[in-house]
Amino acid sequence: MKRRDFLITTSTGMLLAATQSANAEMTMPQSPMAWTDENGLARFLKTDTDPLTNEFEKYPRCPYCGMMRKMFSQTRHLIVYEDDAVDGTCSLHCAAISLALNLDRMPKVIYAGDAGAAGEVKPLVDSAAMTYVIDPARPGTMTAVSKYAYADKAQAEAAAGPDAKLADFDTALVDAYNGMAQDTIRIRKRRAERRARAGN
């Protein structure tokens, strides 16, 4: 199944499509646009025909959770849609949010950080050619179950724990959607506790 067909036919995608159809005023704008909120987070998307150049300068923070993408280069994703609108996220979890919110935009390429590459900052590789390691014994970025992507399948196999499974991007994306409810509950609780401690 082609990636565009897969994204359209996921149950999460269909649910969000129905919601957007019933609430047309909530539909994302067709033309790429961007603005920055009071926290310095980019909202909506902007056109970028050269997204890999100065990536961290243009997309420093994940627009969905606020995390600095360079700090999580091994799990970050960069989505380039067919209209050259670009979204830079910290993780597959947040990339899944972008893909669900932008149903009218088809992805041209989805890059992921190569967790097996040398160096502190991992290079981006087309996720379609990567192997994801889904490991419940290892927490990931924005999720209790890690989903690291490897350009070299042999490195992915070596990194996989006894309870881990190897997957392509589409399978890892389904896993991200399936775990999103529990991940969101856990993240909300953790952030509420952090705010409570800061207030004391």
MDTraj code that builds the backbone (N, CA, C; nanometers):
import mdtraj as md
import numpy as np

residues = "MET LYS ARG ARG ASP PHE LEU ILE THR THR SER THR GLY MET LEU LEU ALA ALA THR GLN SER ALA ASN ALA GLU MET THR MET PRO GLN SER PRO MET ALA TRP THR ASP GLU ASN GLY LEU ALA ARG PHE LEU LYS THR ASP THR ASP PRO LEU THR ASN GLU PHE GLU LYS TYR PRO ARG CYS PRO TYR CYS GLY MET MET ARG LYS MET PHE SER GLN THR ARG HIS LEU ILE VAL TYR GLU ASP ASP ALA VAL ASP GLY THR CYS SER LEU HIS CYS ALA ALA ILE SER LEU ALA LEU ASN LEU ASP ARG MET PRO LYS VAL ILE TYR ALA GLY ASP ALA GLY ALA ALA GLY GLU VAL LYS PRO LEU VAL ASP SER ALA ALA MET THR TYR VAL ILE ASP PRO ALA ARG PRO GLY THR MET THR ALA VAL SER LYS TYR ALA TYR ALA ASP LYS ALA GLN ALA GLU ALA ALA ALA GLY PRO ASP ALA LYS LEU ALA ASP PHE ASP THR ALA LEU VAL ASP ALA TYR ASN GLY MET ALA GLN ASP THR ILE ARG ILE ARG LYS ARG ARG ALA GLU ARG ARG ALA ARG ALA GLY ASN".split()
xyz = np.array([
    [0.0834, -0.1193, 0.0000],
    [0.0000, 0.0000, 0.0000],
    [0.0869, 0.1243, 0.0000],
    [0.0554, 0.2209, -0.0846],
    [0.1325, 0.3437, -0.0892],
    [0.1099, 0.4241, 0.0383],
    [0.2120, 0.5046, 0.0740],
    [0.2033, 0.5798, 0.1985],
    [0.0819, 0.6707, 0.2019],
    [0.0490, 0.7386, 0.0911],
    [-0.0644, 0.8298, 0.0918],
    [-0.1941, 0.7543, 0.1183],
    [-0.2086, 0.6334, 0.0606],
    [-0.3286, 0.5539, 0.0841],
    [-0.3334, 0.5068, 0.2275],
    [-0.2165, 0.4698, 0.2803],
    [-0.2105, 0.4223, 0.4178],
    [-0.2540, 0.5301, 0.5160],
    [-0.2028, 0.6514, 0.4979],
    [-0.2344, 0.7595, 0.5900],
    [-0.3819, 0.7954, 0.5859],
    [-0.4426, 0.7875, 0.4675],
    [-0.5830, 0.8230, 0.4547],
    [-0.6729, 0.7191, 0.5191],
    [-0.6325, 0.5911, 0.5104],
    [-0.7210, 0.4843, 0.5542],
    [-0.7016, 0.4409, 0.6991],
    [-0.6087, 0.5004, 0.7717],
    [-0.5963, 0.4641, 0.9128],
    [-0.7210, 0.5077, 0.9872],
    [-0.7560, 0.4329, 1.0887],
    [-0.8782, 0.4653, 1.1628],
    [-0.8690, 0.6028, 1.2267],
    [-0.7516, 0.6391, 1.2748],
    [-0.7353, 0.7709, 1.3342],
    [-0.7562, 0.8790, 1.2305],
    [-0.7005, 0.8571, 1.1133],
    [-0.7162, 0.9544, 1.0056],
    [-0.8606, 0.9718, 0.9660],
    [-0.9358, 0.8616, 0.9565],
    [-1.0764, 0.8712, 0.9176],
    [-1.1581, 0.9438, 1.0236],
    [-1.1278, 0.9174, 1.1494],
    [-1.1986, 0.9851, 1.2572],
    [-1.1746, 1.1350, 1.2522],
    [-1.0503, 1.1755, 1.2337],
    [-1.0196, 1.3171, 1.2279],
    [-1.0777, 1.3814, 1.1028],
    [-1.0815, 1.3067, 0.9925],
    [-1.1399, 1.3597, 0.8697],
    [-1.2876, 1.3883, 0.8895],
    [-1.3575, 1.2974, 0.9576],
    [-1.4992, 1.3179, 0.9827],
    [-1.5213, 1.4382, 1.0728],
    [-1.4352, 1.4517, 1.1744],
    [-1.4474, 1.5656, 1.2650],
    [-1.4242, 1.6963, 1.1916],
    [-1.3228, 1.6992, 1.1047],
    [-1.2944, 1.8217, 1.0305],
    [-1.4052, 1.8547, 0.9325],
    [-1.4672, 1.7509, 0.8742],
    [-1.5766, 1.7755, 0.7805],
    [-1.6952, 1.8372, 0.8519],
    [-1.7205, 1.7918, 0.9749],
    [-1.8335, 1.8437, 1.0514],
    [-1.8043, 1.9802, 1.1107],
    [-1.6769, 2.0125, 1.1224],
    [-1.6363, 2.1402, 1.1813],
    [-1.5425, 2.2110, 1.0847],
    [-1.5973, 2.2612, 0.9762],
    [-1.5144, 2.3174, 0.8689],
    [-1.4291, 2.4330, 0.9173],
    [-1.4765, 2.5046, 1.0191],
    [-1.4006, 2.6196, 1.0664],
    [-1.2714, 2.5788, 1.1336],
    [-1.2568, 2.4491, 1.1682],
    [-1.1358, 2.4024, 1.2350],
    [-1.0353, 2.3444, 1.1360],
    [-1.0687, 2.3400, 1.0081],
    [-0.9800, 2.2825, 0.9085],
    [-0.8541, 2.3673, 0.8935],
    [-0.7407, 2.3008, 0.8797],
    [-0.6149, 2.3720, 0.8617],
    [-0.6179, 2.4484, 0.7303],
    [-0.5543, 2.5643, 0.7231],
    [-0.5541, 2.6414, 0.5991],
    [-0.4844, 2.5669, 0.4871],
    [-0.5346, 2.5823, 0.3641],
    [-0.4763, 2.5151, 0.2500],
    [-0.3400, 2.5741, 0.2136],
    [-0.3278, 2.7047, 0.2196],
    [-0.2012, 2.7675, 0.1841],
    [-0.1088, 2.7688, 0.3047],
    [0.0198, 2.7356, 0.2853],
    [0.1129, 2.7346, 0.3974],
    [0.1241, 2.8728, 0.4616],
    [0.1191, 2.8768, 0.5916],
    [0.1362, 3.0011, 0.6642],
    [0.1984, 2.9683, 0.7983],
    [0.2618, 3.0638, 0.8573],
    [0.3254, 3.0403, 0.9862],
    [0.3197, 3.1660, 1.0708],
    [0.3076, 3.1464, 1.1989],
    [0.3202, 3.2555, 1.2935],
    [0.3778, 3.1975, 1.4213],
    [0.4247, 3.2813, 1.5080],
    [0.4904, 3.2360, 1.6297],
    [0.4101, 3.2802, 1.7514],
    [0.3854, 3.1873, 1.8414],
    [0.3083, 3.2215, 1.9605],
    [0.3984, 3.2814, 2.0677],
    [0.3402, 3.3077, 2.1857],
    [0.4144, 3.3759, 2.2915],
    [0.5295, 3.2931, 2.3475],
    [0.5282, 3.1618, 2.3203],
    [0.6360, 3.0750, 2.3657],
    [0.7420, 3.0527, 2.2590],
    [0.7285, 3.1214, 2.1463],
    [0.8250, 3.1059, 2.0391],
    [0.8046, 2.9812, 1.9551],
    [0.6857, 2.9195, 1.9656],
    [0.6576, 2.7987, 1.8903],
    [0.5931, 2.8318, 1.7562],
    [0.6387, 2.7667, 1.6517],
    [0.5802, 2.7880, 1.5192],
    [0.4465, 2.7178, 1.5100],
    [0.3469, 2.7879, 1.4605],
    [0.2144, 2.7300, 1.4421],
    [0.1811, 2.7262, 1.2942],
    [0.1038, 2.6274, 1.2569],
    [0.0767, 2.5990, 1.1164],
    [0.2100, 2.5699, 1.0467],
    [0.2133, 2.5803, 0.9177],
    [0.3327, 2.5414, 0.8441],
    [0.3783, 2.6522, 0.7517],
    [0.5018, 2.6430, 0.7088],
    [0.5533, 2.7413, 0.6145],
    [0.6178, 2.6696, 0.4962],
    [0.6214, 2.7364, 0.3828],
    [0.6820, 2.6801, 0.2634],
    [0.8331, 2.6828, 0.2761],
    [0.8956, 2.5704, 0.2408],
    [1.0408, 2.5602, 0.2480],
    [1.0854, 2.4601, 0.1413],
    [1.1509, 2.5079, 0.0381],
    [1.1958, 2.4196, -0.0696],
    [1.3338, 2.3593, -0.0429],
    [1.3968, 2.3984, 0.0673],
    [1.5278, 2.3446, 0.1048],
    [1.5296, 2.3183, 0.2554],
    [1.4448, 2.2274, 0.3019],
    [1.4251, 2.2108, 0.4467],
    [1.5441, 2.1551, 0.5230],
    [1.6359, 2.0858, 0.4551],
    [1.7484, 2.0259, 0.5261],
    [1.8612, 2.1242, 0.5553],
    [1.8600, 2.2390, 0.4892],
    [1.9612, 2.3410, 0.5136],
    [1.9208, 2.4254, 0.6342],
    [2.0125, 2.4383, 0.7294],
    [1.9866, 2.5150, 0.8525],
    [1.8585, 2.4674, 0.9209],
    [1.8438, 2.3385, 0.9259],
    [1.7217, 2.2778, 0.9809],
    [1.6878, 2.3265, 1.1210],
    [1.7865, 2.3262, 1.2105],
    [1.7575, 2.3598, 1.3502],
    [1.7341, 2.5089, 1.3703],
    [1.7855, 2.5903, 1.2809],
    [1.7573, 2.7337, 1.2881],
    [1.6137, 2.7615, 1.2465],
    [1.5668, 2.6895, 1.1461],
    [1.4315, 2.7113, 1.0962],
    [1.3262, 2.6368, 1.1782],
    [1.3645, 2.5219, 1.2339],
    [1.2695, 2.4396, 1.3100],
    [1.3329, 2.3999, 1.4434],
    [1.3567, 2.4981, 1.5298],
    [1.4281, 2.4687, 1.6549],
    [1.3448, 2.3885, 1.7544],
    [1.2172, 2.4182, 1.7629],
    [1.1304, 2.3523, 1.8602],
    [1.0213, 2.2713, 1.7917],
    [0.9815, 2.1658, 1.8575],
    [0.8663, 2.0902, 1.8106],
    [0.7419, 2.1748, 1.8354],
    [0.6579, 2.1982, 1.7338],
    [0.5414, 2.2845, 1.7518],
    [0.4313, 2.2218, 1.8361],
    [0.4419, 2.0936, 1.8676],
    [0.3347, 2.0258, 1.9400],
    [0.3641, 2.0041, 2.0875],
    [0.4919, 2.0002, 2.1236],
    [0.5250, 1.9804, 2.2650],
    [0.6254, 2.0833, 2.3158],
    [0.6897, 2.1563, 2.2248],
    [0.7827, 2.2616, 2.2650],
    [0.9255, 2.2160, 2.2890],
    [0.9541, 2.0884, 2.2692],
    [1.0883, 2.0381, 2.2973],
    [1.1885, 2.0836, 2.1909],
    [1.3123, 2.1082, 2.2331],
    [1.4174, 2.1478, 2.1406],
    [1.4558, 2.0265, 2.0556],
    [1.4403, 2.0375, 1.9249],
    [1.4599, 1.9239, 1.8357],
    [1.6057, 1.8767, 1.8307],
    [1.6987, 1.9685, 1.8440],
    [1.8401, 1.9292, 1.8366],
    [1.8775, 1.8393, 1.9529],
    [1.8154, 1.8593, 2.0682],
    [1.8423, 1.7760, 2.1848],
    [1.7916, 1.6333, 2.1646],
    [1.6975, 1.6176, 2.0741],
    [1.6386, 1.4860, 2.0478],
    [1.6584, 1.4493, 1.9011],
    [1.7797, 1.4745, 1.8520],
    [1.8066, 1.4537, 1.7094],
    [1.7908, 1.3081, 1.6685],
    [1.8072, 1.2156, 1.7632],
    [1.7975, 1.0739, 1.7303],
    [1.6528, 1.0291, 1.7080],
    [1.5563, 1.1084, 1.7544],
    [1.4152, 1.0699, 1.7354],
    [1.3372, 1.1722, 1.6536],
    [1.4012, 1.2821, 1.6158],
    [1.3272, 1.3876, 1.5472],
    [1.2811, 1.3422, 1.4087],
    [1.1755, 1.4073, 1.3607],
    [1.1252, 1.3840, 1.2255],
    [1.1070, 1.5179, 1.1562],
    [1.1148, 1.5167, 1.0253],
    [1.0926, 1.6363, 0.9444],
    [1.0025, 1.5945, 0.8283],
    [0.8814, 1.6488, 0.8275],
    [0.7828, 1.6119, 0.7260],
    [0.7793, 1.7194, 0.6184],
    [0.7965, 1.6778, 0.4946],
    [0.7861, 1.7684, 0.3809],
    [0.6631, 1.7269, 0.3021],
    [0.5635, 1.8142, 0.2994],
    [0.4403, 1.7835, 0.2287],
    [0.4535, 1.8189, 0.0804],
    [0.3591, 1.7714, -0.0004],
    [0.3676, 1.7888, -0.1452],
    [0.3670, 1.9350, -0.1892],
    [0.3075, 2.0221, -0.1069],
    [0.3063, 2.1644, -0.1421],
    [0.4262, 2.2380, -0.0831],
    [0.5276, 2.1623, -0.0378],
    [0.6502, 2.2156, 0.0215],
    [0.6281, 2.2808, 0.1572],
    [0.5139, 2.2559, 0.2180],
    [0.4951, 2.2945, 0.3576],
    [0.5736, 2.1950, 0.4425],
    [0.6409, 2.2448, 0.5455],
    [0.7321, 2.1612, 0.6245],
    [0.6954, 2.1687, 0.7720],
    [0.7052, 2.0550, 0.8381],
    [0.6802, 2.0480, 0.9819],
    [0.7937, 1.9709, 1.0462],
    [0.8615, 2.0310, 1.1434],
    [0.9707, 1.9658, 1.2144],
    [0.9259, 1.9268, 1.3535],
    [0.9353, 1.7990, 1.3880],
    [0.8907, 1.7511, 1.5183],
    [1.0056, 1.6848, 1.5940],
    [0.9827, 1.6596, 1.7212],
    [1.0849, 1.5991, 1.8062],
    [1.0836, 1.4476, 1.8001],
    [0.9752, 1.3899, 1.7468],
    [0.9554, 1.2461, 1.7609],
    [0.8518, 1.1950, 1.6625],
    [0.8394, 1.0640, 1.6557],
    [0.7341, 1.0029, 1.5751],
    [0.5982, 1.0342, 1.6358],
    [0.5902, 1.0407, 1.7680],
    [0.4651, 1.0766, 1.8361],
    [0.4109, 1.2088, 1.7823],
    [0.4946, 1.3106, 1.7778],
    [0.4500, 1.4423, 1.7327],
    [0.4359, 1.4476, 1.5806],
    [0.5135, 1.3676, 1.5080],
    [0.4955, 1.3586, 1.3632],
    [0.3577, 1.3009, 1.3319],
    [0.3134, 1.2053, 1.4139],
    [0.1812, 1.1468, 1.3948],
    [0.0721, 1.2529, 1.4122],
    [0.0931, 1.3453, 1.5055],
    [-0.0025, 1.4540, 1.5248],
    [-0.0082, 1.5413, 1.4009],
    [0.1078, 1.5755, 1.3463],
    [0.1133, 1.6578, 1.2257],
    [0.0406, 1.5905, 1.1102],
    [0.0650, 1.4616, 1.0904],
    [0.0029, 1.3890, 0.9798],
    [-0.1487, 1.3820, 0.9958],
    [-0.1954, 1.3722, 1.1198],
    [-0.3401, 1.3676, 1.1443],
    [-0.4052, 1.5039, 1.1217],
    [-0.3356, 1.6107, 1.1596],
    [-0.3907, 1.7452, 1.1458],
    [-0.3872, 1.7957, 1.0021],
    [-0.2974, 1.7425, 0.9218],
    [-0.2789, 1.7904, 0.7848],
    [-0.3272, 1.6878, 0.6827],
    [-0.4502, 1.6429, 0.6991],
    [-0.5033, 1.5384, 0.6119],
    [-0.5150, 1.5831, 0.4663],
    [-0.5278, 1.7122, 0.4426],
    [-0.5387, 1.7615, 0.3054],
    [-0.4033, 1.7772, 0.2383],
    [-0.2972, 1.7555, 0.3143],
    [-0.1623, 1.7622, 0.2582],
    [-0.1031, 1.6217, 0.2576],
    [-0.0559, 1.5776, 0.1422],
    [0.0087, 1.4479, 0.1345],
    [0.1592, 1.4643, 0.1548],
    [0.2214, 1.3771, 0.2340],
    [0.3660, 1.3882, 0.2548],
    [0.4450, 1.3492, 0.1307],
    [0.5399, 1.4327, 0.0962],
    [0.6306, 1.4040, -0.0151],
    [0.7464, 1.3173, 0.0348],
    [0.7990, 1.3534, 0.1500],
    [0.9033, 1.2731, 0.2146],
    [0.8967, 1.3003, 0.3638],
    [0.9218, 1.1963, 0.4421],
    [0.9263, 1.2093, 0.5879],
    [1.0653, 1.1631, 0.6316],
    [1.1421, 1.2568, 0.6848],
    [1.2767, 1.2249, 0.7314],
    [1.2728, 1.1883, 0.8801],
    [1.3674, 1.1045, 0.9200],
    [1.3827, 1.0700, 1.0615],
    [1.5299, 1.0706, 1.0967],
    [1.5600, 1.1013, 1.2215],
    [1.6980, 1.0961, 1.2675],
    [1.7476, 0.9528, 1.2699],
    [1.8694, 0.9309, 1.2217],
    [1.9278, 0.7972, 1.2189],
    [1.9931, 0.7685, 1.3536],
    [1.9234, 0.6912, 1.4367],
    [1.9719, 0.6632, 1.5722],
    [2.1027, 0.5857, 1.5730],
    [2.1366, 0.5201, 1.4633],
    [2.2584, 0.4409, 1.4588],
    [2.3802, 0.5148, 1.4080],
    [2.3607, 0.6386, 1.3658],
    [2.4725, 0.7149, 1.3098],
    [2.5649, 0.7660, 1.4200],
    [2.6904, 0.7862, 1.3835],
    [2.7867, 0.8403, 1.4786],
    [2.7621, 0.9895, 1.4977],
    [2.8132, 1.0424, 1.6062],
    [2.8003, 1.1849, 1.6319],
    [2.6842, 1.2170, 1.7236],
    [2.6954, 1.3319, 1.7877],
    [2.5915, 1.3736, 1.8827],
    [2.4624, 1.4108, 1.8117],
    [2.4744, 1.4815, 1.6988],
    [2.3570, 1.5195, 1.6204],
    [2.3439, 1.4206, 1.5054],
    [2.2328, 1.3505, 1.5033],
    [2.2131, 1.2457, 1.4046],
    [2.1631, 1.3030, 1.2718],
    [2.2078, 1.2482, 1.1593],
    [2.1619, 1.2957, 1.0293],
    [2.0197, 1.2500, 1.0009],
    [1.9524, 1.3217, 0.9132],
    [1.8180, 1.2833, 0.8707],
    [1.8266, 1.1909, 0.7500],
    [1.7397, 1.0902, 0.7488],
    [1.7327, 0.9935, 0.6395],
    [1.5851, 0.9742, 0.6057],
    [1.5553, 0.9456, 0.4806],
    [1.4179, 0.9178, 0.4391],
    [1.3651, 0.7989, 0.5192],
    [1.2587, 0.8199, 0.5940],
    [1.2061, 0.7147, 0.6821],
    [1.1552, 0.5933, 0.6057],
    [1.1224, 0.6107, 0.4782],
    [1.0735, 0.4982, 0.3984],
    [1.1790, 0.3904, 0.3814],
    [1.3064, 0.4283, 0.3967],
    [1.4164, 0.3330, 0.3800],
    [1.4752, 0.2892, 0.5134],
    [1.4086, 0.3238, 0.6242],
    [1.4643, 0.2966, 0.7557],
    [1.3911, 0.1826, 0.8261],
    [1.4567, 0.1274, 0.9273],
    [1.3978, 0.0238, 1.0107],
    [1.3778, 0.0811, 1.1505],
    [1.2558, 0.0741, 1.1999],
    [1.2246, 0.1242, 1.3335],
    [1.2347, 0.0104, 1.4342],
    [1.2904, 0.0414, 1.5511],
    [1.2939, -0.0530, 1.6622],
    [1.1919, -0.0060, 1.7646],
    [1.0868, -0.0828, 1.7817],
    [0.9814, -0.0516, 1.8788],
    [1.0091, -0.1352, 2.0022],
    [1.0499, -0.0683, 2.1103],
    [1.0989, -0.1404, 2.2279],
    [1.0259, -0.0932, 2.3540],
    [0.9347, -0.1745, 2.4082],
    [0.8604, -0.1356, 2.5288],
    [0.9471, -0.1285, 2.6541],
    [1.0663, -0.1845, 2.6482],
    [1.1554, -0.1814, 2.7650],
    [1.2385, -0.0539, 2.7693],
    [1.2276, 0.0280, 2.6666],
    [1.3091, 0.1484, 2.6584],
    [1.2200, 0.2689, 2.6311],
    [1.2096, 0.3638, 2.7242],
    [1.1253, 0.4814, 2.6995],
    [1.1788, 0.5656, 2.5849],
    [1.0885, 0.6275, 2.5107],
    [1.1277, 0.7097, 2.3980],
    [1.0926, 0.8558, 2.4191],
    [1.0980, 0.9325, 2.3132],
    [1.0652, 1.0745, 2.3191],
    [0.9146, 1.0913, 2.3060],
    [0.8514, 1.1453, 2.4088],
    [0.7073, 1.1674, 2.4145],
    [0.6276, 1.0373, 2.4185],
    [0.6913, 0.9285, 2.4525],
    [0.6218, 0.7998, 2.4571],
    [0.6904, 0.7057, 2.5548],
    [0.6121, 0.6163, 2.6115],
    [0.6679, 0.5173, 2.7031],
    [0.7350, 0.4027, 2.6280],
    [0.7032, 0.3893, 2.5002],
    [0.7602, 0.2825, 2.4173],
    [0.8454, 0.3467, 2.3079],
    [0.9758, 0.3239, 2.3127],
    [1.0651, 0.3904, 2.2177],
    [1.0441, 0.3396, 2.0757],
    [1.0662, 0.4314, 1.9814],
    [1.0555, 0.3995, 1.8384],
    [1.1714, 0.4697, 1.7673],
    [1.2887, 0.4073, 1.7728],
    [1.4077, 0.4634, 1.7109],
    [1.4196, 0.4119, 1.5679],
    [1.4621, 0.4994, 1.4771],
    [1.4768, 0.4631, 1.3363],
    [1.6249, 0.4463, 1.3022],
    [1.6545, 0.3464, 1.2222],
    [1.7921, 0.3162, 1.1815],
    [1.7993, 0.3040, 1.0296],
    [1.8999, 0.3688, 0.9717],
    [1.9212, 0.3563, 0.8275],
    [1.9794, 0.2190, 0.7939],
    [2.0554, 0.1626, 0.8864],
    [2.1186, 0.0319, 0.8679],
    [2.0376, -0.0728, 0.9444],
    [1.9765, -0.1663, 0.8721],
    [1.8931, -0.2679, 0.9372],
    [1.9732, -0.3522, 1.0344],
    [2.0997, -0.3788, 1.0029],
    [2.1838, -0.4577, 1.0932],
    [2.2011, -0.3865, 1.2270],
    [2.2141, -0.2539, 1.2239],
    [2.2236, -0.1779, 1.3491],
    [2.0920, -0.1848, 1.4262],
    [1.9813, -0.1816, 1.3541],
    [1.8514, -0.1928, 1.4195],
    [1.8376, -0.3280, 1.4880],
    [1.8770, -0.4323, 1.4205],
    [1.8698, -0.5669, 1.4781],
    [1.9575, -0.5773, 1.6025],
    [2.0754, -0.5151, 1.5975],
    [2.1672, -0.5206, 1.7117],
    [2.1143, -0.4402, 1.8299],
    [2.0393, -0.3341, 1.8009],
    [1.9883, -0.2471, 1.9071],
    [1.8601, -0.2993, 1.9698],
    [1.7932, -0.3921, 1.9036],
    [1.6638, -0.4410, 1.9512],
    [1.6801, -0.5290, 2.0744],
    [1.6046, -0.4964, 2.1796],
    [1.6036, -0.5782, 2.3001],
    [1.5210, -0.7037, 2.2791],
    [1.5150, -0.7896, 2.3814],
    [1.4423, -0.9176, 2.3668],
    [1.2931, -0.9014, 2.3409],
    [1.2342, -0.7924, 2.3870],
    [1.0900, -0.7709, 2.3677],
    [1.0601, -0.6728, 2.2548],
    [1.1641, -0.6286, 2.1853],
    [1.1467, -0.5292, 2.0793],
    [1.1051, -0.5963, 1.9494],
    [1.0487, -0.5156, 1.8605],
    [1.0158, -0.5651, 1.7273],
    [1.0659, -0.4653, 1.6236],
    [1.1017, -0.5161, 1.5084],
    [1.1456, -0.4323, 1.3982],
    [1.0242, -0.3988, 1.3119],
    [1.0228, -0.2758, 1.2586],
    [0.9069, -0.2324, 1.1815],
    [0.9472, -0.1300, 1.0772],
    [0.8628, -0.1176, 0.9744],
    [0.8808, -0.0083, 0.8793],
    [0.8077, 0.1147, 0.9332],
    [0.8144, 0.2260, 0.8595],
    [0.7553, 0.3500, 0.9084],
    [0.6063, 0.3354, 0.9329],
    [0.5332, 0.2766, 0.8396],
    [0.3879, 0.2673, 0.8530],
    [0.3472, 0.1894, 0.9773],
    [0.4168, 0.0798, 1.0044],
    [0.3858, -0.0001, 1.1233],
    [0.4181, 0.0772, 1.2503],
    [0.5314, 0.1483, 1.2500],
    [0.5676, 0.2294, 1.3672],
    [0.4667, 0.3418, 1.3881],
    [0.4157, 0.3988, 1.2783],
    [0.3163, 0.5053, 1.2893],
    [0.1877, 0.4536, 1.3522],
    [0.1420, 0.3365, 1.3104],
    [0.0226, 0.2762, 1.3710],
    [0.0448, 0.2546, 1.5198],
    [0.1632, 0.2069, 1.5559],
    [0.1957, 0.1853, 1.6966],
    [0.1929, 0.3169, 1.7740],
    [0.2416, 0.4241, 1.7105],
    [0.2397, 0.5564, 1.7752],
    [0.0963, 0.6026, 1.7996],
    [0.0100, 0.5838, 1.6997],
    [-0.1310, 0.6213, 1.7175],
    [-0.1972, 0.5362, 1.8259],
    [-0.1696, 0.4071, 1.8259],
    [-0.2313, 0.3178, 1.9236],
    [-0.1919, 0.3531, 2.0666],
    [-0.0703, 0.4018, 2.0844],
    [-0.0241, 0.4347, 2.2189],
    [-0.0449, 0.5795, 2.2584],
    [-0.1017, 0.6599, 2.1685],
    [-0.1081, 0.8034, 2.1928],
    [-0.1964, 0.8416, 2.3116],
    [-0.3050, 0.7715, 2.3317],
    [-0.3932, 0.8055, 2.4442],
    [-0.3194, 0.7910, 2.5770],
    [-0.2564, 0.6751, 2.5981],
    [-0.1831, 0.6533, 2.7228],
    [-0.0639, 0.7469, 2.7351],
    [0.0046, 0.7728, 2.6236],
    [0.1180, 0.8652, 2.6276],
    [0.0716, 1.0055, 2.6651],
    [-0.0410, 1.0493, 2.6087],
    [-0.0932, 1.1829, 2.6376],
    [-0.1333, 1.1958, 2.7836],
    [-0.1997, 1.0933, 2.8377],
    [-0.2381, 1.0944, 2.9792],
    [-0.1143, 1.1049, 3.0679],
    [-0.0131, 1.0261, 3.0352],
    [0.1105, 1.0250, 3.1141],
    [0.1818, 1.1593, 3.1066],
    [0.1889, 1.2187, 2.9869],
    [0.2566, 1.3477, 2.9697],
    [0.1826, 1.4574, 3.0438],
    [0.0499, 1.4595, 3.0351],
    [-0.0297, 1.5607, 3.1074],
    [-0.0061, 1.5509, 3.2582],
    [-0.0057, 1.4286, 3.3100],
    [0.0146, 1.4091, 3.4536],
    [0.1528, 1.4568, 3.4957],
    [0.2529, 1.4222, 3.4151],
    [0.3903, 1.4606, 3.4488],
    [0.4076, 1.6120, 3.4465],
    [0.3479, 1.6783, 3.3473],
    [0.3595, 1.8237, 3.3383],
    [0.2806, 1.8934, 3.4478],
    [0.1664, 1.8358, 3.4872],
    [0.0900, 1.8934, 3.5973],
    [0.1687, 1.8848, 3.7275],
    [0.2367, 1.7725, 3.7489],
    [0.3193, 1.7562, 3.8687],
    [0.4348, 1.8546, 3.8677],
    [0.4919, 1.8770, 3.7493],
    [0.6024, 1.9720, 3.7382],
    [0.5557, 2.1135, 3.7711],
    [0.4376, 2.1505, 3.7221],
    [0.3835, 2.2841, 3.7527],
    [0.3534, 2.2999, 3.9011],
    [0.3033, 2.1905, 3.9606],
    [0.2718, 2.1947, 4.1038],
    [0.3988, 2.2147, 4.1857],
    [0.5071, 2.1463, 4.1495],
    [0.6332, 2.1619, 4.2208],
    [0.6884, 2.3034, 4.2027],
    [0.6730, 2.3567, 4.0838],
    [0.7229, 2.4912, 4.0572],
    [0.6457, 2.5956, 4.1363],
    [0.5182, 2.5665, 4.1652],
    [0.4357, 2.6607, 4.2399],
    [0.4587, 2.6587, 4.3890],
    [0.5249, 2.5534, 4.4375],
    [0.5511, 2.5431, 4.5820],
    [0.6806, 2.6122, 4.6216],
])
top = md.Topology()
chain = top.add_chain()
for i, resn in enumerate(residues, 1):
    res = top.add_residue(resn, chain, resSeq=i)
    for name in ("N", "CA", "C"):
        top.add_atom(name, md.element.get_by_symbol(name[0]), res)
traj = md.Trajectory(xyz[None], top)
